[in-house]
Amino acid sequence: MLTENITNKTILSGMRPTGRLHLGHYSVLENWAKLQNDYDAYFFIADYHALTTGFDKSAEVKQHIRDLALDWLASGIDPEKSAIFVQSQVREHAEMHLLFSMLTPLSWLERVPTYKDQVNQFAKTGKDITTYGFLGYPLLMAADILLYRSVGVPVGEDQLPHIEFCRELARRFNHIYQREVFPEPQALMAKIKLLPGLDGRKMSKSYDNYITLGASPEEISQRVRQMVTDPARIRKDDPGHPEICNVYTYHKFYNEEEHEEIKCCCQAGGIGCVACKKRLMAKLDEYMAPIRERREHFAANPKLVDEILEDGRVRASKKAGETLAAVRDAMGM
């Protein structure tokens, strides 16, 4: 009996193309950029996944794919180190999903904790997502991961149930067909900065409380002016409470050298909210400048981006093809 060699250092992760990324995504991309130095990394633009909830907005996906690729490249995802590709351009994703669907119990999908939550959330907006595709999105995610026989998946805590689902599926396939085709991937948890939105809630496009990744100085200025500060401060020389001020929270993230000084000045009424925001604008612009410059470089060279995505597709297709051949062999097909 043939046993597949699954000793590798392959990792895989992806994002749905739903528009420009914001500052809240950057710590995830920083983690990817670090991991690509130590692993054989595959990062995919999950356009099939975008359709699970945005099937009625499919015409927008093409531009969103381009925006996502530019944001990744601007954030340090290196095409020399990582395969960057579009999910639907590697057809093995769809075939692997189909084959897995033949042996996955329906009850496994129905018990995924995020399924009912998201159905209810969308129902509040008047949209029905109780589709076959949405029910099966955890299986498609598992197919994405196992197709590359990934040993690790960089994820946040909210994705842990999906990783466990993937591990169960790997065990089930290996048991049914008596081949060790798939490893059981581990979640690669990182300490991700949880940056709040401009109003203190979770940063989200739906709340319109975000700063676009690589934002222009004008956008940064406009957005920071909207930020929520200490509601108890009426005059600029009133003592402030930085622990409840969203602007100060951002200073702690992006102005490590000065945030303690700003805290003391605020508490003593020595700096007003307008001046405090101006200092944050300057720091954010300094932080964003290299990201913005890299994005503008790639945006001005669309053929280069096309070549990067094509090279990633070729690399991913080779790896995916090898896995699918092993799967077909194990299944006797």
MISE-365055 format. One record per residue (C-alpha): x, y, z; residue in three letters. Coordinates in pm, 1 decimal, padded with zeros to 6 digits. Example, Ala and Ser with C-alpha at 12.3 -4.5 7.8 and 13.67 -1.06 7.14 Angstrom:
@xx = 01230.0	yy = -00450.0	zz = 00780.0	residuo = ala .
@xx = 01367.0	yy = -00106.0	zz = 00714.0	residuo = ser .
# end
This chain:
@xx = 00000.0	yy = 00000.0	zz = 00000.0	residuo = met .
@xx = 00137.7	yy = 00338.4	zz = -00105.9	residuo = leu .
@xx = 00179.3	yy = 00595.1	zz = 00171.5	residuo = thr .
@xx = 00215.9	yy = 00953.9	zz = 00058.4	residuo = glu .
@xx = 00510.7	yy = 01155.9	zz = 00182.7	residuo = asn .
@xx = 00348.8	yy = 01434.1	zz = 00382.7	residuo = ile .
@xx = 00663.8	yy = 01568.9	zz = 00547.8	residuo = thr .
@xx = 00666.9	yy = 01930.8	zz = 00444.0	residuo = asn .
@xx = 00657.8	yy = 02288.1	zz = 00565.7	residuo = lys .
@xx = 00367.2	yy = 02405.7	zz = 00355.0	residuo = thr .
@xx = 00124.4	yy = 02667.7	zz = 00485.2	residuo = ile .
@xx = -00178.8	yy = 02818.2	zz = 00319.0	residuo = leu .
@xx = -00413.7	yy = 03103.8	zz = 00388.7	residuo = ser .
@xx = -00643.8	yy = 03331.1	zz = 00193.8	residuo = gly .
@xx = -00882.1	yy = 03624.9	zz = 00198.2	residuo = met .
@xx = -01206.6	yy = 03693.7	zz = 00021.0	residuo = arg .
@xx = -01193.7	yy = 03974.9	zz = -00237.0	residuo = pro .
@xx = -01459.6	yy = 04212.2	zz = -00109.6	residuo = thr .
@xx = -01283.3	yy = 04546.1	zz = -00166.5	residuo = gly .
@xx = -00982.1	yy = 04739.5	zz = -00040.1	residuo = arg .
@xx = -00827.0	yy = 04617.6	zz = 00283.3	residuo = leu .
@xx = -00811.6	yy = 04845.6	zz = 00585.0	residuo = his .
@xx = -00563.4	yy = 04909.5	zz = 00861.1	residuo = leu .
@xx = -00720.8	yy = 04639.9	zz = 01075.8	residuo = gly .
@xx = -00601.6	yy = 04375.6	zz = 00827.0	residuo = his .
@xx = -00238.7	yy = 04482.6	zz = 00835.3	residuo = tyr .
@xx = -00126.1	yy = 04284.3	zz = 01138.5	residuo = ser .
@xx = -00252.9	yy = 03966.5	zz = 00967.1	residuo = val .
@xx = -00046.4	yy = 04048.4	zz = 00659.4	residuo = leu .
@xx = 00255.9	yy = 04127.6	zz = 00876.4	residuo = glu .
@xx = 00224.8	yy = 03777.0	zz = 01020.2	residuo = asn .
@xx = 00204.1	yy = 03626.9	zz = 00669.6	residuo = trp .
@xx = 00512.8	yy = 03821.9	zz = 00566.1	residuo = ala .
@xx = 00706.4	yy = 03675.1	zz = 00858.8	residuo = lys .
@xx = 00585.3	yy = 03320.1	zz = 00800.0	residuo = leu .
@xx = 00682.5	yy = 03324.7	zz = 00432.2	residuo = gln .
@xx = 01047.1	yy = 03334.2	zz = 00541.7	residuo = asn .
@xx = 01018.3	yy = 02998.0	zz = 00718.5	residuo = asp .
@xx = 00755.3	yy = 02806.9	zz = 00520.5	residuo = tyr .
@xx = 00659.3	yy = 02709.7	zz = 00168.6	residuo = asp .
@xx = 00374.8	yy = 02961.5	zz = 00156.7	residuo = ala .
@xx = 00063.4	yy = 02967.7	zz = -00059.5	residuo = tyr .
@xx = -00168.3	yy = 03269.0	zz = -00031.2	residuo = phe .
@xx = -00483.4	yy = 03267.5	zz = -00238.9	residuo = phe .
@xx = -00749.4	yy = 03521.6	zz = -00329.3	residuo = ile .
@xx = -01067.9	yy = 03335.4	zz = -00239.5	residuo = ala .
@xx = -01306.7	yy = 03445.5	zz = -00514.1	residuo = asp .
@xx = -01522.0	yy = 03131.1	zz = -00487.0	residuo = tyr .
@xx = -01568.3	yy = 03209.9	zz = -00117.8	residuo = his .
@xx = -01669.8	yy = 03565.7	zz = -00203.9	residuo = ala .
@xx = -01962.6	yy = 03423.1	zz = -00399.0	residuo = leu .
@xx = -02101.0	yy = 03232.1	zz = -00099.6	residuo = thr .
@xx = -02249.7	yy = 03555.8	zz = 00032.5	residuo = thr .
@xx = -02197.2	yy = 03788.5	zz = -00265.5	residuo = gly .
@xx = -02338.9	yy = 03573.3	zz = -00544.1	residuo = phe .
@xx = -02555.0	yy = 03867.5	zz = -00654.4	residuo = asp .
@xx = -02251.7	yy = 04097.8	zz = -00682.3	residuo = lys .
@xx = -02024.5	yy = 03874.9	zz = -00888.2	residuo = ser .
@xx = -01951.8	yy = 04155.0	zz = -01138.7	residuo = ala .
@xx = -01756.9	yy = 04337.2	zz = -00867.6	residuo = glu .
@xx = -01523.1	yy = 04048.7	zz = -00788.3	residuo = val .
@xx = -01279.1	yy = 04109.9	zz = -01074.0	residuo = lys .
@xx = -01183.7	yy = 04456.6	zz = -00948.9	residuo = gln .
@xx = -01175.4	yy = 04336.8	zz = -00589.4	residuo = his .
@xx = -00926.2	yy = 04065.6	zz = -00688.8	residuo = ile .
@xx = -00695.4	yy = 04331.9	zz = -00830.0	residuo = arg .
@xx = -00732.6	yy = 04549.7	zz = -00518.3	residuo = asp .
@xx = -00654.1	yy = 04258.9	zz = -00289.3	residuo = leu .
@xx = -00345.0	yy = 04160.8	zz = -00487.7	residuo = ala .
@xx = -00216.9	yy = 04519.7	zz = -00471.7	residuo = leu .
@xx = -00279.1	yy = 04540.8	zz = -00096.5	residuo = asp .
@xx = -00093.6	yy = 04213.8	zz = -00035.6	residuo = trp .
@xx = 00205.6	yy = 04313.9	zz = -00244.4	residuo = leu .
@xx = 00213.7	yy = 04655.7	zz = -00079.6	residuo = ala .
@xx = 00213.3	yy = 04489.8	zz = 00263.3	residuo = ser .
@xx = 00521.2	yy = 04277.6	zz = 00201.7	residuo = gly .
@xx = 00389.4	yy = 03950.1	zz = 00062.8	residuo = ile .
@xx = 00684.8	yy = 03860.8	zz = -00157.1	residuo = asp .
@xx = 00607.1	yy = 03670.5	zz = -00480.0	residuo = pro .
@xx = 00962.9	yy = 03533.4	zz = -00475.5	residuo = glu .
@xx = 00886.5	yy = 03361.5	zz = -00145.8	residuo = lys .
@xx = 00512.3	yy = 03297.0	zz = -00169.3	residuo = ser .
@xx = 00275.8	yy = 03172.5	zz = -00438.8	residuo = ala .
@xx = 00005.7	yy = 03439.0	zz = -00475.8	residuo = ile .
@xx = -00286.1	yy = 03323.1	zz = -00687.0	residuo = phe .
@xx = -00659.2	yy = 03340.3	zz = -00753.0	residuo = val .
@xx = -00857.6	yy = 03042.9	zz = -00621.4	residuo = gln .
@xx = -01080.4	yy = 02994.1	zz = -00926.2	residuo = ser .
@xx = -00779.3	yy = 02991.0	zz = -01160.1	residuo = gln .
@xx = -00659.6	yy = 02666.8	zz = -01000.5	residuo = val .
@xx = -00938.5	yy = 02432.8	zz = -01106.7	residuo = arg .
@xx = -00832.1	yy = 02159.1	zz = -00866.9	residuo = glu .
@xx = -00997.0	yy = 02356.2	zz = -00584.7	residuo = his .
@xx = -01339.3	yy = 02293.4	zz = -00735.3	residuo = ala .
@xx = -01270.5	yy = 01925.6	zz = -00808.8	residuo = glu .
@xx = -01132.1	yy = 01860.4	zz = -00460.9	residuo = met .
@xx = -01438.5	yy = 02024.5	zz = -00310.4	residuo = his .
@xx = -01663.8	yy = 01803.9	zz = -00522.3	residuo = leu .
@xx = -01484.6	yy = 01482.5	zz = -00427.8	residuo = leu .
@xx = -01486.2	yy = 01571.1	zz = -00058.7	residuo = phe .
@xx = -01858.6	yy = 01649.1	zz = -00077.5	residuo = ser .
@xx = -01923.7	yy = 01282.8	zz = -00158.8	residuo = met .
@xx = -01789.2	yy = 01163.5	zz = 00176.3	residuo = leu .
@xx = -01873.1	yy = 01449.7	zz = 00412.8	residuo = thr .
@xx = -02172.9	yy = 01393.1	zz = 00643.5	residuo = pro .
@xx = -02432.6	yy = 01667.6	zz = 00614.9	residuo = leu .
@xx = -02447.4	yy = 01689.2	zz = 00994.0	residuo = ser .
@xx = -02084.7	yy = 01804.9	zz = 01000.8	residuo = trp .
@xx = -02176.4	yy = 02113.3	zz = 00798.9	residuo = leu .
@xx = -02491.6	yy = 02188.8	zz = 00992.8	residuo = glu .
@xx = -02307.7	yy = 02192.9	zz = 01324.3	residuo = arg .
@xx = -02044.6	yy = 02453.7	zz = 01221.0	residuo = val .
@xx = -02110.2	yy = 02729.0	zz = 01480.1	residuo = pro .
@xx = -02076.6	yy = 03023.7	zz = 01241.9	residuo = thr .
@xx = -02335.1	yy = 02891.8	zz = 00994.5	residuo = tyr .
@xx = -02655.7	yy = 02979.3	zz = 01180.1	residuo = lys .
@xx = -02504.9	yy = 03300.6	zz = 01317.2	residuo = asp .
@xx = -02423.9	yy = 03433.8	zz = 00972.4	residuo = gln .
@xx = -02755.4	yy = 03320.9	zz = 00824.8	residuo = val .
@xx = -02932.9	yy = 03516.9	zz = 01099.4	residuo = asn .
@xx = -02709.7	yy = 03822.3	zz = 01053.7	residuo = gln .
@xx = -02778.1	yy = 03834.9	zz = 00680.3	residuo = phe .
@xx = -03149.8	yy = 03774.2	zz = 00737.4	residuo = ala .
@xx = -03160.8	yy = 04101.4	zz = 00932.8	residuo = lys .
@xx = -03049.8	yy = 04278.6	zz = 00616.0	residuo = thr .
@xx = -03318.8	yy = 04104.8	zz = 00412.9	residuo = gly .
@xx = -03077.8	yy = 03870.0	zz = 00232.9	residuo = lys .
@xx = -03128.8	yy = 03493.4	zz = 00223.2	residuo = asp .
@xx = -02800.4	yy = 03302.5	zz = 00215.0	residuo = ile .
@xx = -02943.2	yy = 02959.3	zz = 00293.8	residuo = thr .
@xx = -02784.6	yy = 02823.4	zz = -00022.5	residuo = thr .
@xx = -02605.4	yy = 02497.9	zz = -00096.0	residuo = tyr .
@xx = -02286.1	yy = 02696.0	zz = -00152.1	residuo = gly .
@xx = -02298.5	yy = 02878.6	zz = 00179.5	residuo = phe .
@xx = -02376.5	yy = 02563.0	zz = 00375.2	residuo = leu .
@xx = -02073.5	yy = 02403.5	zz = 00211.0	residuo = gly .
@xx = -01824.3	yy = 02685.4	zz = 00256.7	residuo = tyr .
@xx = -01640.4	yy = 02510.8	zz = 00546.3	residuo = pro .
@xx = -01592.7	yy = 02211.5	zz = 00314.3	residuo = leu .
@xx = -01458.1	yy = 02436.3	zz = 00039.5	residuo = leu .
@xx = -01220.6	yy = 02587.0	zz = 00294.8	residuo = met .
@xx = -01105.5	yy = 02239.7	zz = 00396.0	residuo = ala .
@xx = -01052.0	yy = 02151.9	zz = 00029.9	residuo = ala .
@xx = -00840.4	yy = 02466.4	zz = -00010.7	residuo = asp .
@xx = -00619.3	yy = 02369.6	zz = 00281.5	residuo = ile .
@xx = -00586.0	yy = 01996.4	zz = 00214.4	residuo = leu .
@xx = -00526.1	yy = 02046.9	zz = -00158.1	residuo = leu .
@xx = -00177.8	yy = 02171.9	zz = -00068.9	residuo = tyr .
@xx = -00135.3	yy = 01922.4	zz = 00214.0	residuo = arg .
@xx = -00072.2	yy = 02218.5	zz = 00440.0	residuo = ser .
@xx = 00072.5	yy = 02152.3	zz = 00782.2	residuo = val .
@xx = -00021.3	yy = 02495.0	zz = 00911.6	residuo = gly .
@xx = -00286.9	yy = 02757.2	zz = 00853.1	residuo = val .
@xx = -00241.8	yy = 03113.1	zz = 00982.9	residuo = pro .
@xx = -00583.3	yy = 03200.1	zz = 01128.8	residuo = val .
@xx = -00754.7	yy = 03397.4	zz = 01398.2	residuo = gly .
@xx = -00932.0	yy = 03239.4	zz = 01691.8	residuo = glu .
@xx = -01271.1	yy = 03265.3	zz = 01517.9	residuo = asp .
@xx = -01151.4	yy = 03022.0	zz = 01250.5	residuo = gln .
@xx = -01052.8	yy = 02740.4	zz = 01487.9	residuo = leu .
@xx = -01378.7	yy = 02543.4	zz = 01433.3	residuo = pro .
@xx = -01304.4	yy = 02540.0	zz = 01060.0	residuo = his .
@xx = -00954.0	yy = 02405.6	zz = 01117.5	residuo = ile .
@xx = -01093.3	yy = 02128.6	zz = 01338.6	residuo = glu .
@xx = -01347.3	yy = 02048.3	zz = 01065.7	residuo = phe .
@xx = -01057.9	yy = 02022.5	zz = 00819.1	residuo = cys .
@xx = -00863.7	yy = 01791.4	zz = 01049.9	residuo = arg .
@xx = -01167.3	yy = 01564.0	zz = 01088.3	residuo = glu .
@xx = -01207.0	yy = 01549.0	zz = 00711.9	residuo = leu .
@xx = -00839.0	yy = 01457.0	zz = 00665.8	residuo = ala .
@xx = -00876.5	yy = 01175.1	zz = 00916.7	residuo = arg .
@xx = -01196.3	yy = 01051.7	zz = 00752.3	residuo = arg .
@xx = -01042.2	yy = 01042.3	zz = 00403.7	residuo = phe .
@xx = -00725.5	yy = 00868.3	zz = 00524.0	residuo = asn .
@xx = -00933.1	yy = 00612.3	zz = 00715.8	residuo = his .
@xx = -01182.6	yy = 00534.3	zz = 00437.7	residuo = ile .
@xx = -00918.7	yy = 00490.1	zz = 00169.0	residuo = tyr .
@xx = -00642.3	yy = 00352.0	zz = 00393.3	residuo = gln .
@xx = -00382.7	yy = 00602.3	zz = 00270.1	residuo = arg .
@xx = -00201.9	yy = 00870.4	zz = 00463.9	residuo = glu .
@xx = -00263.9	yy = 01123.3	zz = 00188.7	residuo = val .
@xx = -00335.0	yy = 01420.5	zz = 00413.5	residuo = phe .
@xx = -00165.5	yy = 01561.0	zz = 00722.7	residuo = pro .
@xx = -00383.1	yy = 01710.1	zz = 00993.6	residuo = glu .
@xx = -00312.6	yy = 02083.2	zz = 00964.9	residuo = pro .
@xx = -00246.2	yy = 02291.8	zz = 01272.7	residuo = gln .
@xx = -00374.0	yy = 02643.0	zz = 01333.6	residuo = ala .
@xx = -00085.4	yy = 02889.5	zz = 01340.5	residuo = leu .
@xx = -00208.0	yy = 03140.8	zz = 01592.3	residuo = met .
@xx = -00040.6	yy = 03478.6	zz = 01608.0	residuo = ala .
@xx = -00080.9	yy = 03766.9	zz = 01846.1	residuo = lys .
@xx = -00281.1	yy = 03992.2	zz = 01615.7	residuo = ile .
@xx = -00332.3	yy = 04355.9	zz = 01706.1	residuo = lys .
@xx = -00705.0	yy = 04412.4	zz = 01753.5	residuo = leu .
@xx = -00730.9	yy = 04765.6	zz = 01623.1	residuo = leu .
@xx = -01068.0	yy = 04927.3	zz = 01691.1	residuo = pro .
@xx = -01255.7	yy = 05127.7	zz = 01431.9	residuo = gly .
@xx = -01270.7	yy = 05505.7	zz = 01435.5	residuo = leu .
@xx = -01578.3	yy = 05496.7	zz = 01660.6	residuo = asp .
@xx = -01443.9	yy = 05234.5	zz = 01900.4	residuo = gly .
@xx = -01639.8	yy = 04944.2	zz = 01752.0	residuo = arg .
@xx = -01481.0	yy = 04666.3	zz = 01547.2	residuo = lys .
@xx = -01318.9	yy = 04811.9	zz = 01236.2	residuo = met .
@xx = -01549.8	yy = 04720.4	zz = 00949.5	residuo = ser .
@xx = -01653.6	yy = 04846.9	zz = 00608.7	residuo = lys .
@xx = -02016.2	yy = 04796.9	zz = 00704.7	residuo = ser .
@xx = -01969.1	yy = 05048.8	zz = 00989.3	residuo = tyr .
@xx = -01769.2	yy = 05287.9	zz = 00766.8	residuo = asp .
@xx = -01525.5	yy = 05329.5	zz = 01055.4	residuo = asn .
@xx = -01203.2	yy = 05221.5	zz = 00886.0	residuo = tyr .
@xx = -00885.8	yy = 05366.1	zz = 00735.5	residuo = ile .
@xx = -00790.4	yy = 05213.8	zz = 00401.7	residuo = thr .
@xx = -00455.9	yy = 05033.7	zz = 00391.4	residuo = leu .
@xx = -00209.0	yy = 05267.5	zz = 00222.8	residuo = gly .
@xx = -00446.0	yy = 05564.0	zz = 00260.1	residuo = ala .
@xx = -00348.0	yy = 05903.7	zz = 00120.5	residuo = ser .
@xx = -00253.4	yy = 06187.4	zz = 00358.5	residuo = pro .
@xx = -00589.0	yy = 06348.1	zz = 00278.7	residuo = glu .
@xx = -00784.6	yy = 06035.1	zz = 00369.7	residuo = glu .
@xx = -00585.7	yy = 05990.4	zz = 00689.6	residuo = ile .
@xx = -00655.0	yy = 06349.7	zz = 00788.7	residuo = ser .
@xx = -01025.0	yy = 06321.1	zz = 00712.3	residuo = gln .
@xx = -01066.5	yy = 05991.4	zz = 00896.9	residuo = arg .
@xx = -00869.3	yy = 06088.9	zz = 01207.2	residuo = val .
@xx = -01077.7	yy = 06406.0	zz = 01243.0	residuo = arg .
@xx = -01383.4	yy = 06176.0	zz = 01270.7	residuo = gln .
@xx = -01236.7	yy = 05972.0	zz = 01555.2	residuo = met .
@xx = -01412.1	yy = 05952.7	zz = 01889.9	residuo = val .
@xx = -01231.9	yy = 06120.1	zz = 02180.5	residuo = thr .
@xx = -01302.9	yy = 06166.1	zz = 02552.2	residuo = asp .
@xx = -01666.2	yy = 06289.3	zz = 02566.4	residuo = pro .
@xx = -01604.5	yy = 06449.7	zz = 02908.3	residuo = ala .
@xx = -01356.9	yy = 06703.2	zz = 02769.7	residuo = arg .
@xx = -01530.5	yy = 07029.0	zz = 02685.3	residuo = ile .
@xx = -01232.2	yy = 07265.9	zz = 02674.6	residuo = arg .
@xx = -00885.9	yy = 07174.3	zz = 02554.9	residuo = lys .
@xx = -00733.7	yy = 07242.6	zz = 02899.7	residuo = asp .
@xx = -00979.8	yy = 07012.2	zz = 03078.7	residuo = asp .
@xx = -00811.0	yy = 06701.2	zz = 03228.7	residuo = pro .
@xx = -00858.6	yy = 06408.4	zz = 02990.0	residuo = gly .
@xx = -00908.2	yy = 06035.4	zz = 03032.5	residuo = his .
@xx = -00688.2	yy = 05871.7	zz = 02767.5	residuo = pro .
@xx = -00794.1	yy = 05521.3	zz = 02870.3	residuo = glu .
@xx = -01135.9	yy = 05584.0	zz = 02711.7	residuo = ile .
@xx = -01010.4	yy = 05785.5	zz = 02412.9	residuo = cys .
@xx = -00988.6	yy = 05606.6	zz = 02079.6	residuo = asn .
@xx = -00725.2	yy = 05847.8	zz = 01949.5	residuo = val .
@xx = -00496.4	yy = 05749.5	zz = 02236.6	residuo = tyr .
@xx = -00553.1	yy = 05380.4	zz = 02156.4	residuo = thr .
@xx = -00413.6	yy = 05448.3	zz = 01809.1	residuo = tyr .
@xx = -00117.8	yy = 05637.9	zz = 01957.6	residuo = his .
@xx = -00030.6	yy = 05324.2	zz = 02155.9	residuo = lys .
@xx = -00023.4	yy = 05123.9	zz = 01831.4	residuo = phe .
@xx = 00151.8	yy = 05371.3	zz = 01603.4	residuo = tyr .
@xx = 00332.9	yy = 05617.2	zz = 01827.6	residuo = asn .
@xx = 00516.9	yy = 05405.3	zz = 02080.2	residuo = glu .
@xx = 00786.8	yy = 05669.6	zz = 02137.6	residuo = glu .
@xx = 00544.4	yy = 05941.5	zz = 02244.4	residuo = glu .
@xx = 00230.0	yy = 05776.6	zz = 02373.8	residuo = his .
@xx = 00331.8	yy = 05792.0	zz = 02741.6	residuo = glu .
@xx = 00409.1	yy = 06162.5	zz = 02709.6	residuo = glu .
@xx = 00076.3	yy = 06219.1	zz = 02534.1	residuo = ile .
@xx = -00102.1	yy = 06030.2	zz = 02810.6	residuo = lys .
@xx = 00047.5	yy = 06252.4	zz = 03080.8	residuo = cys .
@xx = -00021.1	yy = 06571.2	zz = 02885.2	residuo = cys .
@xx = -00380.9	yy = 06466.2	zz = 02825.4	residuo = cys .
@xx = -00441.9	yy = 06386.1	zz = 03191.1	residuo = gln .
@xx = -00297.8	yy = 06725.1	zz = 03288.7	residuo = ala .
@xx = -00498.4	yy = 06913.3	zz = 03027.0	residuo = gly .
@xx = -00176.7	yy = 07007.8	zz = 02851.4	residuo = gly .
@xx = -00278.8	yy = 06894.2	zz = 02501.8	residuo = ile .
@xx = -00612.5	yy = 06939.3	zz = 02329.6	residuo = gly .
@xx = -00791.0	yy = 06680.1	zz = 02117.5	residuo = cys .
@xx = -00724.3	yy = 06867.6	zz = 01792.6	residuo = val .
@xx = -00349.7	yy = 06881.7	zz = 01856.3	residuo = ala .
@xx = -00350.3	yy = 06518.0	zz = 01965.6	residuo = cys .
@xx = -00523.9	yy = 06415.9	zz = 01642.6	residuo = lys .
@xx = -00273.0	yy = 06614.2	zz = 01433.2	residuo = lys .
@xx = 00013.6	yy = 06424.2	zz = 01593.4	residuo = arg .
@xx = -00162.4	yy = 06097.3	zz = 01516.1	residuo = leu .
@xx = -00218.8	yy = 06204.2	zz = 01154.9	residuo = met .
@xx = 00153.4	yy = 06260.8	zz = 01114.5	residuo = ala .
@xx = 00242.5	yy = 05923.0	zz = 01265.8	residuo = lys .
@xx = -00013.1	yy = 05732.5	zz = 01058.4	residuo = leu .
@xx = 00106.0	yy = 05900.7	zz = 00740.8	residuo = asp .
@xx = 00465.3	yy = 05807.8	zz = 00826.3	residuo = glu .
@xx = 00353.9	yy = 05449.0	zz = 00885.9	residuo = tyr .
@xx = 00145.9	yy = 05431.1	zz = 00567.7	residuo = met .
@xx = 00394.1	yy = 05598.4	zz = 00333.4	residuo = ala .
@xx = 00599.2	yy = 05289.3	zz = 00237.8	residuo = pro .
@xx = 00281.3	yy = 05080.4	zz = 00197.3	residuo = ile .
@xx = 00129.0	yy = 05351.8	zz = -00019.8	residuo = arg .
@xx = 00444.5	yy = 05382.1	zz = -00231.3	residuo = glu .
@xx = 00465.9	yy = 05007.1	zz = -00292.5	residuo = arg .
@xx = 00097.5	yy = 04994.1	zz = -00383.9	residuo = arg .
@xx = 00133.1	yy = 05280.9	zz = -00628.4	residuo = glu .
@xx = 00432.9	yy = 05104.8	zz = -00784.8	residuo = his .
@xx = 00241.0	yy = 04783.5	zz = -00848.2	residuo = phe .
@xx = -00074.1	yy = 04968.8	zz = -00955.4	residuo = ala .
@xx = 00132.5	yy = 05147.8	zz = -01219.5	residuo = ala .
@xx = 00264.2	yy = 04812.9	zz = -01347.2	residuo = asn .
@xx = -00045.5	yy = 04598.5	zz = -01414.9	residuo = pro .
@xx = 00147.8	yy = 04355.8	zz = -01636.2	residuo = lys .
@xx = 00382.1	yy = 04283.4	zz = -01346.7	residuo = leu .
@xx = 00085.6	yy = 04203.4	zz = -01121.4	residuo = val .
@xx = -00058.0	yy = 03977.1	zz = -01392.9	residuo = asp .
@xx = 00276.4	yy = 03797.1	zz = -01416.7	residuo = glu .
@xx = 00290.9	yy = 03751.8	zz = -01038.6	residuo = ile .
@xx = -00058.2	yy = 03601.9	zz = -01029.6	residuo = leu .
@xx = 00017.7	yy = 03377.6	zz = -01326.9	residuo = glu .
@xx = 00341.2	yy = 03256.4	zz = -01169.9	residuo = asp .
@xx = 00151.1	yy = 03186.2	zz = -00848.1	residuo = gly .
@xx = -00115.6	yy = 02999.7	zz = -01044.2	residuo = arg .
@xx = 00146.1	yy = 02779.2	zz = -01210.8	residuo = val .
@xx = 00316.7	yy = 02699.9	zz = -00879.6	residuo = arg .
@xx = -00013.5	yy = 02632.2	zz = -00705.5	residuo = ala .
@xx = -00145.6	yy = 02420.1	zz = -00993.9	residuo = ser .
@xx = 00161.9	yy = 02199.2	zz = -00983.3	residuo = lys .
@xx = 00124.6	yy = 02134.6	zz = -00611.5	residuo = lys .
@xx = -00253.7	yy = 02093.6	zz = -00636.8	residuo = ala .
@xx = -00224.0	yy = 01858.5	zz = -00932.0	residuo = gly .
@xx = 00011.3	yy = 01630.4	zz = -00741.8	residuo = glu .
@xx = -00230.3	yy = 01611.6	zz = -00448.6	residuo = thr .
@xx = -00533.2	yy = 01548.4	zz = -00668.0	residuo = leu .
@xx = -00348.0	yy = 01268.4	zz = -00847.2	residuo = ala .
@xx = -00276.1	yy = 01108.2	zz = -00507.8	residuo = ala .
@xx = -00642.2	yy = 01148.0	zz = -00410.5	residuo = val .
@xx = -00765.5	yy = 00986.8	zz = -00731.0	residuo = arg .
@xx = -00518.0	yy = 00702.7	zz = -00686.2	residuo = asp .
@xx = -00630.1	yy = 00645.1	zz = -00328.2	residuo = ala .
@xx = -00994.2	yy = 00640.3	zz = -00441.0	residuo = met .
@xx = -00917.0	yy = 00403.1	zz = -00727.1	residuo = gly .
@xx = -01033.7	yy = 00652.6	zz = -00989.6	residuo = met .
# end
